[in-house]
């Protein structure tokens, strides 16, 4: 099969790759869509950052070269021994997190901070390929009402949803979203859906600002100071949060994407 394989910084090759049959607990899917994450771009520009080169990842057993892509979905082609609940033809979204299932965090249900945490597509072969084989626990069957085009963005959408939940946005609040890459745009959308009465969105890119406006942002701004002033009703500062854990310390530098609710 054809796949985009990371060999080193500035060296990603589309080449023929042998895909072994799925082993016990594994599933092979035909990839429908795969997004390109900022992490993939960083690995290409000046990696490795997360990709294992000298030592194999403890769960995937992989080292570079490996297939990129962790934002993907597809259709089940074949299931390995011991796999239940999944069958050929099932449409699935991929939750690309490796986990051991044995460490204290996994046993507590917090597999997102597994001792051996990793991503398919960074610490093991991913979805920038015609087919991919992953652990069955990564796969979620899709309802018929959910198209594969949407399932491809479930992973970044989950990041945005987590940010909105952590911010505990409530109906009637004003929300500022700083940075309008894919995650920031999804945060804008979710904040509106959560009932924010006013969303202020800031980014240097006019294209991204226009997308934010189309997703429901009432005010779009080109810099941080303008966004904060707009979110604070022209006072030039944010009001003290009712929830201390949500306070932020501002600096003059352009920050990473974030959410401020108040």
C-alpha positions in Angstrom: 0.0 0.0 0.0 1.0 3.7 -0.3 1.8 5.7 2.8 3.4 9.0 3.9 6.4 7.8 5.9 8.5 10.1 8.1 12.3 9.4 7.8 13.6 12.5 9.3 13.2 16.3 9.4 12.3 17.5 5.9 12.1 13.9 4.7 8.6 12.5 4.4 8.3 10.1 1.5 5.2 8.6 -0.2 6.2 5.1 -0.7 5.1 1.5 -0.8 4.7 -0.1 2.7 4.0 -3.6 3.7 1.0 -3.9 6.1 1.0 -7.1 8.1 -2.3 -8.8 9.0 -3.8 -7.6 12.3 -2.5 -9.4 15.3 -4.5 -10.4 18.5 -6.5 -7.4 19.7 -5.8 -5.4 16.5 -7.9 -4.1 13.6 -7.1 -3.1 10.1 -9.1 -0.3 8.6 -9.3 1.2 5.1 -8.6 4.9 5.8 -11.2 7.3 4.5 -9.8 10.6 5.7 -6.8 11.8 7.6 -6.0 15.3 8.8 -2.6 16.9 9.0 -2.0 18.2 12.5 0.4 20.9 13.6 2.3 18.2 15.4 2.9 16.5 12.0 4.2 19.8 10.6 6.6 20.3 13.5 7.9 16.7 13.0 8.5 17.5 9.3 10.0 20.9 9.9 12.5 20.1 12.7 11.7 16.8 14.3 12.0 14.4 15.9 10.0 15.7 18.8 7.7 12.8 19.7 8.7 10.2 17.1 10.9 7.5 18.6 14.2 7.2 16.8 16.7 5.4 19.1 14.4 3.5 21.4 11.1 1.9 20.4 7.9 3.1 22.0 6.9 0.7 24.8 3.4 0.1 23.5 3.7 0.3 19.7 7.2 -1.2 19.6 7.9 1.2 16.7 10.8 3.5 15.8 11.2 5.7 12.7 10.7 5.5 9.9 6.9 5.4 10.5 3.7 6.4 8.9 2.4 9.9 10.0 -1.2 10.9 10.7 -3.3 10.6 13.9 -6.5 12.4 12.9 -8.2 9.7 10.9 -11.2 7.5 10.3 -12.3 4.7 8.0 -13.9 1.3 7.6 -13.0 -2.0 9.2 -11.4 -4.4 6.8 -10.2 -7.2 9.1 -10.2 -7.9 12.9 -7.5 -9.9 14.7 -8.1 -12.7 17.2 -9.9 -11.7 20.3 -11.6 -8.6 18.9 -15.3 -8.3 19.7 -17.8 -5.6 18.8 -16.2 -4.7 15.5 -16.7 -6.3 12.1 -15.7 -5.7 8.5 -17.8 -2.9 7.1 -18.1 -1.0 10.4 -17.4 2.7 10.0 -15.1 3.9 12.8 -13.4 7.0 14.2 -9.9 6.5 15.7 -9.0 7.7 19.2 -5.3 7.5 18.5 -3.9 7.1 22.1 -1.8 4.2 23.0 -2.3 2.9 26.5 -1.0 0.0 28.5 -4.0 -0.9 30.6 -1.8 -1.9 33.5 -0.3 1.2 35.1 -2.0 2.9 38.0 -3.5 5.6 35.8 -5.0 3.2 33.3 -6.4 1.1 36.2 -8.0 4.3 37.5 -9.6 4.9 34.1 -7.3 7.8 33.3 -5.7 6.2 30.3 -5.0 9.7 28.8 -2.1 10.0 31.2 -0.9 6.4 30.9 2.7 5.8 31.8 3.3 4.7 28.3 1.1 7.2 26.6 1.6 7.8 22.9 -0.1 8.5 19.6 -0.6 6.3 16.5 0.9 8.4 13.8 3.7 9.8 16.0 4.8 6.9 18.2 3.6 4.2 15.9 2.2 3.9 12.3 -0.8 6.2 11.7 -3.4 7.0 9.1 -1.6 8.9 6.3 -1.9 5.7 4.3 -4.4 3.6 2.3 -4.9 1.3 5.3 -3.8 1.3 9.0 -3.7 -1.3 11.7 -4.3 -0.2 15.3 -5.3 -1.6 18.6 -9.1 -2.3 18.7 -9.5 -0.1 21.8 -8.7 2.9 19.6 -11.8 2.4 17.5 -15.3 3.8 18.0 -18.2 2.7 15.7 -20.0 5.6 14.1 -23.8 6.2 14.1 -25.2 6.1 10.6 -26.0 9.8 11.0 -22.3 10.8 11.3 -20.4 11.0 8.0 -16.8 10.0 7.8 -15.9 13.6 6.8 -16.9 14.7 10.3 -15.3 11.7 12.0 -11.9 12.8 10.7 -11.9 15.8 12.9 -13.1 14.1 16.1 -9.6 14.2 17.7 -9.1 17.9 17.4 -12.7 18.6 18.1 -12.3 16.6 21.4 -9.4 18.9 22.3 -11.6 21.9 21.8 -14.5 20.4 23.7 -12.2 19.6 26.6 -11.1 23.3 26.7 -14.7 24.5 26.7 -15.6 22.1 29.5 -12.6 23.1 31.6 -13.6 26.7 31.2 -17.1 25.8 32.4 -18.7 28.2 30.0 -22.3 29.0 31.1 -25.2 30.6 29.1 -25.0 34.4 29.1 -21.2 34.7 29.5 -18.8 36.5 27.3 -15.9 34.4 25.9 -12.6 35.4 24.4 -10.9 32.9 22.1 -7.2 33.8 21.5 -5.7 32.0 18.4 -8.0 30.8 15.6 -6.3 27.7 14.2 -8.4 24.6 13.9 -8.7 24.2 17.7 -9.5 27.8 18.3 -12.2 27.8 15.6 -13.8 24.7 17.1 -13.7 26.4 20.5 -15.5 29.3 19.0 -18.2 27.1 17.6 -18.6 25.1 20.9 -18.7 28.3 23.0 -21.6 29.6 20.9 -23.4 26.2 21.2 -22.9 26.3 25.0 -24.8 29.6 25.1 -22.1 32.2 25.3 -23.9 35.5 24.7 -20.9 37.1 23.1 -17.7 35.5 21.6 -14.7 37.6 20.9 -12.2 35.9 18.7 -8.6 37.1 18.0 -6.0 36.1 15.4 -3.5 37.8 13.1 -5.0 36.1 10.1 -7.9 37.9 8.4 -9.0 34.6 6.8 -9.2 32.9 10.2 -11.0 35.9 11.7 -13.7 35.6 8.9 -14.1 31.9 9.6 -14.6 32.7 13.3 -17.3 35.3 12.4 -19.1 32.6 10.3 -18.9 30.3 13.3 -20.7 32.8 15.5 -18.1 35.1 16.9 -19.7 38.5 17.5 -16.4 40.5 17.6 -13.2 39.6 15.8 -9.9 41.2 16.6 -6.4 41.3 15.2 -4.4 41.4 18.4 -4.6 40.4 22.0 -5.1 43.8 23.6 -8.0 44.5 21.3 -9.6 41.2 22.1 -9.3 41.6 25.9 -10.7 45.1 25.8 -13.6 43.9 23.7 -14.3 41.0 26.1 -14.1 43.3 29.1 -16.6 45.7 27.6 -14.0 48.3 26.7 -12.4 48.4 30.1 -9.2 47.1 28.8 -9.0 44.3 31.3 -11.0 41.2 32.2 -13.2 41.1 35.3 -12.2 38.8 38.2 -13.4 35.3 37.5 -16.0 33.8 39.7 -14.0 30.6 39.5 -10.4 31.2 40.6 -9.0 28.2 38.7 -9.9 30.0 35.5 -7.8 33.1 36.1 -5.1 33.8 33.6 -1.9 35.9 33.8 -1.5 38.0 30.6 1.8 38.9 29.0 2.5 41.2 26.1 3.6 38.2 23.9 1.1 36.6 21.6 -0.1 33.6 23.6 -0.9 30.0 22.5 -4.6 29.4 21.8 -6.7 29.8 24.9 -10.1 30.5 26.3 -11.1 33.2 28.8 -14.7 33.3 30.1 -16.1 35.9 32.4 
